[in-house]
Amino acid sequence: MKKLINSPDTVITDALRGMSAAHPGLTVDVENRVISRAQRASDKVGLVSGGGSGHEPLHGGYVGHGMLDAAVPGEIYTSPVPDQIIAATKAANADRGVLHIVKNYTGDVLNFQMAAELAEDEGIDVVSVIMNDDVAVEDSTHTAGRRGTGATIVAEKVAGAAAEEGADLETVARIATEVNERSRSFGIALHAGTVPSAGRPGFELADDEVELGVGIHGEPGRERGTFGPARDLVSYALDAIHADLSISDEVLLILNGQGATPLIELYGAFAEASAWLGGHGAAMVRSLVGNYITSLDQAGFSITVTSLTDELRRLWDAPVSTPALRWGV
Amino acid sequence: MKKLINSPDTVITDALRGMSAAHPGLTVDVENRVISRAQRASDKVGLVSGGGSGHEPLHGGYVGHGMLDAAVPGEIYTSPVPDQIIAATKAANADRGVLHIVKNYTGDVLNFQMAAELAEDEGIDVVSVIMNDDVAVEDSTHTAGRRGTGATIVAEKVAGAAAEEGADLETVARIATEVNERSRSFGIALHAGTVPSAGRPGFELADDEVELGVGIHGEPGRERGTFGPARDLVSYALDAIHADLSISDEVLLILNGQGATPLIELYGAFAEASAWLGGHGAAMVRSLVGNYITSLDQAGFSITVTSLTDELRRLWDAPVSTPALRWGV
């Protein structure tokens, strides 16, 4: 295994040192693993998210004006611990309550719940929204129920915008919930990523195989499929999404890279996704293409579709200034 | 070879269709392979760049307010042809002259020169600036003299800002030249990328080997080195840069991924680069970390250091709105 790291033991600490050096707008507590805004927001609902590391820029890259107030990275593909989440909740708290945006994985749900209870004991109002947008499998190795994936970015963005505008905790939570209900995702892997401490790819795919519905930790999807043209893989993903959420009207499309797929390929896949949407009567009015929720150096892509409302569209367009998403400021 | 493509023959066309669908702010002429601003600028110096494909987001991702007016992608790792460059030059022309920013590779230099002469015949003033910031080798398989790499992004950004402010052609060219003179780059590969039509990695590295000074087309660097911790690889790159350009005072640091290296690793390498700079008395006052000039799905990184002046720093900070760089608007 050749990785651009000092040691498997220091990957997360080193990355946090890097984030601290790169982004003066963030305060990075390297020891306690909490990333928060350097300029603490006042008089707004706080937003906290987090989860296992290895999905960068999720979640630390989405801390900043218009999105999260704080994020907590766990070990690679492992939930953050309650102490981290409590510290982040305190950092995000400006006496209007704090929203936890939690991807639906057993460890994350448990630890965020424990932290929420402890924060409540200290007088902080906490509401949690669980994201479960991945239509690939109903239950999984890491989940009771569906997994949470790319829609998390949308929830962080639009709920973050609502909080920035002064919406109350109930409203901010309602908006994040609405994003979850109106979004679906599906991922396909071409080559597995390698967890540094494991030193070899998380699973093996033959030269003519892909993993259909792969999870963001390399966990199995629906089935092994046959490798084919981007057009077919993209259609498979969108068909799976469409089977669960009728796609029409105005949508936001995220064509996401899993970490090792180059941008030229992602743009090609985006073209196919855009054509698929057009063929199904949907208007792709907003989009992202690039690496937004990754699985280390896994090759492949995922697609997230959000059926927009006027409100969601307006909040998506609101100014945002984070390391990974920035516009309007 | 498993790649997220329809066919090796359609990779560039498909990616351009994707760019067109993703970025309403761009006009993408898929057939003639010219990417330009949808809203043509008036009364300013035009900026055009281009080169082989496979380095995305370079150059098409840097078209927009505050950077390029038009970009031309060639075949993978192959210069664009003069017809493309002439079309882009015309698209960028607003009667204040056009600057060509050209990376120093034999094919690029030749084709841009031919296009510049033909554009001059049609009454368009063209000045070319050749970028040659890569200190790895003096001549190379594709070059007489040094290769042009990451400093191209800096030149496009700051010369683009100067043009947006209304600077004349001579001034805009002077600023791009100054960036080239004040910038140096060095890249190290861990695994070779795969050109789709070739179907296998461009070169082979043993499990304990890296390519020190690798070019952006996978061409050889100085030597094969021994794989080691990120700290050592980053120091090697910065030592090579420092040997050629004394690094002190205020610098811009770009810690760039070659395409398949995940962000968590790039941040770790960034931490080492930042520490190296601190140890050498330099103040890293601006930075980028991520995939900005790639080599398809190659694993590895490159470092670009620009020694800033007050003017360059001001122009770097000026508003920019492109697919790959966006701030201040």
Interface residues (C-beta under 8 A of the other chain):
Chain A: K2 K3 L4 I5 N6 S7 T10 V11 I12 D14 A15 L16 R17 G18 M19 S20 A21 A22 S53 G54 E56 P57 G61 L190 H191 G193 L205 D207 V210 F227 P229 A230 R231 L233 G259 A260 T261 P262 L263 I264 E265 L266 Y267 G268 A269 F270 A271 E272 S274 M284 S287 V289 N291 T294 L296 D297 A299 G300 F301 R326 W327 G328 V329
Chain B: K2 K3 L4 I5 N6 S7 T10 V11 I12 D14 A15 L16 R17 G18 M19 S20 A21 A22 S53 G54 E56 P57 G61 L190 H191 G193 L205 D207 V210 F227 P229 A230 R231 L233 L255 G259 A260 T261 P262 L263 I264 E265 L266 Y267 G268 A269 F270 A271 E272 S274 M284 S287 V289 N291 T294 L296 D297 A299 G300 F301 R326 W327 G328 V329
